[in-house]
Amino acid sequence: MKKRDLSKFLAVILRNHRKAAKITQEKLSEKADVDVTMIGLIERGIRNPSVNLADSLAHALGVPLFQMIKEADDLRRKQHSKGK
């Protein structure tokens, strides 16, 4: 992962929240009104969600988008500090 690639870390946070909520990618796709394939692509870091899509996913998980972004940034900083 690139040090500055926040979307890769956001993918990890999205997956963590989805699993913590004990919902499948299919259920999340229904709640967020997005194709299930897109959820998988985002969680694997292959696709980057738009701000609107990220907000829909966060809302579907019951988590504020700003919280998910902060968690992703915290994870990125933690990984970056390990690399030093």
Backbone bond lengths (Angstrom), bond angles and torsions (degrees), N, CA, C in turn:
res aa  C-N    CA-C-N  psi(-1)  N-CA   C-N-CA  omega(-1)  CA-C   N-CA-C  phi
1 M - - - 1.453 - - 1.523 110.04 -
2 K 1.298 115.63 138.66 1.449 119.68 174.25 1.519 108.74 -69.72
3 K 1.316 115.24 147.14 1.461 119.95 -178.29 1.525 112.16 -58.96
4 R 1.306 116.98 -34.02 1.459 120.69 -173.14 1.524 113.39 -100.37
5 D 1.296 118.36 4.64 1.460 121.05 -174.38 1.535 111.11 -84.71
6 L 1.321 115.73 82.98 1.463 121.56 -176.64 1.520 112.06 -61.04
7 S 1.327 117.95 -32.60 1.460 119.93 -176.91 1.532 112.19 -62.21
8 K 1.322 117.88 -32.49 1.470 120.56 177.82 1.529 110.34 -65.17
9 F 1.312 116.27 -39.39 1.456 120.33 179.28 1.530 111.24 -75.08
10 L 1.321 116.53 -33.24 1.455 120.37 175.41 1.527 110.27 -63.31
11 A 1.326 116.79 -34.86 1.466 121.24 176.97 1.527 110.56 -61.02
12 V 1.325 116.71 -42.86 1.467 121.39 178.67 1.528 110.35 -63.76
13 I 1.319 116.10 -43.63 1.470 120.89 -179.34 1.528 110.25 -65.53
14 L 1.313 117.46 -42.22 1.462 121.47 178.01 1.528 109.99 -57.96
15 R 1.323 116.43 -49.51 1.468 120.97 179.79 1.531 110.64 -60.84
16 N 1.332 116.44 -43.38 1.470 119.87 179.51 1.528 111.73 -60.33
17 H 1.326 116.95 -44.37 1.468 120.42 179.74 1.525 111.08 -67.44
18 R 1.320 116.58 -38.86 1.469 119.69 179.22 1.529 110.29 -63.48
19 K 1.316 115.86 -45.07 1.462 119.50 -179.79 1.521 111.45 -67.97
20 A 1.330 117.32 -37.67 1.462 121.11 177.44 1.523 111.06 -63.41
21 A 1.333 115.93 -33.88 1.467 121.17 177.57 1.526 111.21 -79.02
22 K 1.326 116.43 -7.48 1.468 122.92 179.38 1.523 112.32 57.66
23 I 1.347 113.92 45.37 1.458 118.22 175.17 1.526 109.37 -122.54
24 T 1.296 115.30 150.60 1.457 121.81 179.91 1.526 110.07 -79.85
25 Q 1.319 114.60 166.10 1.458 119.13 173.45 1.525 109.74 -60.23
26 E 1.317 116.87 -36.04 1.462 120.90 -179.86 1.531 111.08 -62.86
27 K 1.323 115.96 -46.02 1.465 120.00 -179.66 1.528 110.57 -65.29
28 L 1.331 116.96 -41.35 1.462 120.14 177.74 1.518 110.23 -62.76
29 S 1.315 116.53 -39.95 1.465 118.86 179.70 1.525 111.22 -63.21
30 E 1.331 117.06 -38.18 1.462 120.65 176.93 1.526 110.97 -64.77
31 K 1.329 116.02 -47.00 1.467 120.60 -177.28 1.527 112.16 -65.42
32 A 1.341 116.33 -34.93 1.464 120.71 -177.54 1.526 112.62 -93.72
33 D 1.344 116.61 -4.42 1.461 122.47 -178.73 1.533 111.63 56.69
34 V 1.337 113.92 53.48 1.460 121.06 178.09 1.532 107.80 -138.79
35 D 1.308 116.54 151.77 1.461 120.38 -179.61 1.533 110.61 -63.41
36 V 1.314 116.15 138.90 1.463 121.48 -178.02 1.529 111.58 -60.32
37 T 1.312 116.91 -32.28 1.466 120.05 178.60 1.523 110.87 -60.55
38 M 1.323 116.29 -38.28 1.463 120.62 179.59 1.527 110.86 -63.88
39 I 1.321 117.13 -39.32 1.470 120.22 178.54 1.528 109.67 -58.48
40 G 1.320 116.39 -47.71 1.464 121.05 179.13 1.516 112.15 -61.26
41 L 1.310 116.93 -42.41 1.465 120.72 179.46 1.523 111.67 -64.17
42 I 1.320 116.20 -40.14 1.462 120.32 178.80 1.519 110.18 -67.48
43 E 1.323 117.29 -47.01 1.465 120.79 -177.98 1.524 112.13 -63.59
44 R 1.317 117.68 -28.07 1.461 120.61 177.85 1.524 111.80 -88.05
45 G 1.328 117.22 -1.25 1.461 120.81 178.08 1.513 113.67 76.64
46 I 1.319 116.81 17.44 1.467 121.11 -179.62 1.520 110.54 -84.47
47 R 1.331 116.48 -36.70 1.474 121.96 178.63 1.514 109.63 -119.30
48 N 1.316 115.59 146.91 1.453 121.82 176.51 1.525 108.51 -101.33
49 P 1.326 117.80 128.34 1.463 118.56 179.25 1.526 111.08 -75.60
50 S 1.313 115.75 146.59 1.461 119.56 171.04 1.529 107.51 -68.23
51 V 1.294 116.57 167.80 1.466 120.15 177.60 1.526 109.79 -61.04
52 N 1.321 117.05 -41.74 1.466 120.23 -179.58 1.527 111.49 -64.57
53 L 1.325 116.99 -41.32 1.457 120.29 178.84 1.532 110.28 -67.37
54 A 1.322 117.20 -43.54 1.466 120.42 178.06 1.524 110.38 -60.01
55 D 1.331 116.80 -38.93 1.456 120.98 178.22 1.525 110.70 -66.01
56 S 1.322 117.78 -40.36 1.465 121.06 178.03 1.526 111.14 -63.57
57 L 1.326 116.74 -41.77 1.456 121.06 179.13 1.524 111.01 -65.57
58 A 1.326 116.15 -44.41 1.465 120.23 178.66 1.525 110.66 -61.67
59 H 1.332 116.07 -44.89 1.470 120.68 179.13 1.530 110.51 -60.81
60 A 1.320 116.61 -42.20 1.467 120.99 179.85 1.529 111.32 -63.94
61 L 1.324 116.12 -28.38 1.471 120.94 178.30 1.527 112.43 -89.13
62 G 1.332 116.27 -8.13 1.463 119.97 -179.25 1.523 112.90 75.02
63 V 1.323 115.77 27.84 1.466 121.85 -178.92 1.527 107.80 -123.65
64 P 1.337 117.33 132.24 1.464 117.90 176.97 1.537 110.82 -62.95
65 L 1.321 116.56 139.71 1.454 120.53 -179.91 1.519 111.52 -58.09
66 F 1.330 117.58 -39.76 1.466 119.44 -179.22 1.522 110.88 -60.84
67 Q 1.319 117.62 -33.45 1.462 120.94 178.80 1.529 110.48 -67.51
68 M 1.320 116.35 -43.41 1.465 119.74 179.40 1.527 110.71 -64.36
69 I 1.324 117.05 -39.42 1.463 120.50 178.53 1.523 110.27 -65.94
70 K 1.330 117.13 -41.86 1.466 120.09 178.05 1.524 110.73 -62.72
71 E 1.321 117.18 -43.31 1.463 120.66 178.69 1.534 110.59 -62.23
72 A 1.320 116.70 -40.20 1.463 120.52 178.04 1.524 110.64 -64.59
73 D 1.322 116.58 -42.48 1.465 120.29 178.84 1.528 110.79 -65.83
74 D 1.320 117.13 -40.70 1.471 120.62 177.19 1.527 110.72 -60.94
75 L 1.322 116.42 -43.28 1.460 120.81 179.05 1.529 110.49 -64.39
76 R 1.310 116.29 -41.94 1.470 120.95 178.24 1.518 110.49 -60.85
77 R 1.331 116.76 -45.12 1.474 120.91 179.44 1.525 110.71 -62.76
78 K 1.334 116.42 -40.62 1.458 121.27 179.42 1.526 110.06 -62.91
79 Q 1.339 116.69 -45.67 1.462 120.61 179.46 1.523 111.16 -65.71
80 H 1.333 116.30 -38.32 1.454 121.12 -179.83 1.531 110.47 -65.40
81 S 1.330 116.84 -40.70 1.463 119.82 -178.92 1.536 111.06 -69.70
82 K 1.332 117.95 -27.73 1.464 121.40 175.40 1.527 111.01 -66.22
83 G 1.319 114.92 -33.96 1.458 120.19 -176.97 1.501 114.83 -75.85
84 K 1.320 117.48 -11.57 1.478 120.56 -178.54 1.495 111.54 -79.71
